[in-house]
Amino acid sequence: MFNSLSKPPLAALGALVGVAALALTGCSGAGAGAVPGAATTNSASDTSSIVEHAPVAADDLIVPDSTMKKIKNRGVLRVGAALDAPLLSQQDPTNPDNISGFDITMAKMLAKYILGEPKIEVIPPASETREALLANGTVDVVFNTYTINEKRATQISFAGPYFSSGLAVAVKADRTDIKSIDDLGGKTVIVGANTPAVQAVPGKQPTAKLVDFATDPQAVQALLQGRGDAYVQDYTLLASNAAKEKGMKIVGEPFTVESYGIGLKLNDQQFKTFINNWLTTIQENGQWGEVWEKTLGTVTESNTPTPPKIGSVPGS
């Protein structure tokens, strides 16, 4: 399953946006200034039907004095999420009321589970502010390519993991002979300088010839220009690139593992159990896979992955 040694910079993209200035409220049919997070009309990213048919928690699961009850009384789920992460959580520049992607759809489904409708307030975090936003109650949850690790788990709690990323392989869109890391023996492979791919690729394919570039845009251009047979980078970063550059695609599944969790306030075990039970429900019902297929799955030729096992990562 998906995961990597390197954390893509997507989680930090929200740092470029003022948190207070861009706290956006989202719900279906909301008025001016609200951000319903409704998907765009592009069929590759339209997850509105999935959200519409998402499960709603039974009344007895919203127990008195719980975080779930407080959210329900408030009438909105406050979410730490990016606004500029393609296929994960991206605001439509032509229609700011629309935010689409895997992470934001998951957040809307969680809101539907708690509230009966997908009302969310999106607050873009910086990678260094996520723990503080949870600790001070600014947000209820963080969906932000938030890698689970034991150090972070001393400051906040993690539900999940709900998704696993990792180093993956991208090639030009018209290429058919490379389907995974297994096909890179003897090939010229583009990597980012000082990224985990520098060690991981030779570990899998000792005969591959590495060509490194200082930045991700340089590496993408090198791939599109044919200066390498493949580009190895974190799956979510490759997916973001492929969403913008139609000349490239992802092949196969990630061959390393980095698990993402839903960030929660520290030691709220009741809320954590509630969310983990919700994750189990949408995984078993197939809705997790449907969201993946409409978002991250649109730029890869691999099959729908198996969701990561909840509680399977130290710190989760």
Secondary structure, 3 states (H helix, E strand, C coil): CCECCCCCHHHHHHHHCCCCCCCEEECCCCCCCECCCCCCCCCCCCCHHHHHCCCCCCHHHCCCCCHHHHHHHHCCEEEECCCEECCCEEEECCEEEEEECHHHHHHHHHHHHHHCCCCEEEECCCCCCHHHHHHCCCCCEECCCCECCCCHHHCCEEEEEEEEECEEEEEECCCCCCCCHHHCCCCEEEEECCCCHHHHHHHHCCCCEEEEECCHHHHHHHHHCCCCCEEEEEHHHHHHHHHHCCCEEEECCCCECEEEEEEECCCCHHHHHHHHHHHHHHHHCCHHHHHHHHCHHHHECCCCCCCCCCCCCCCC
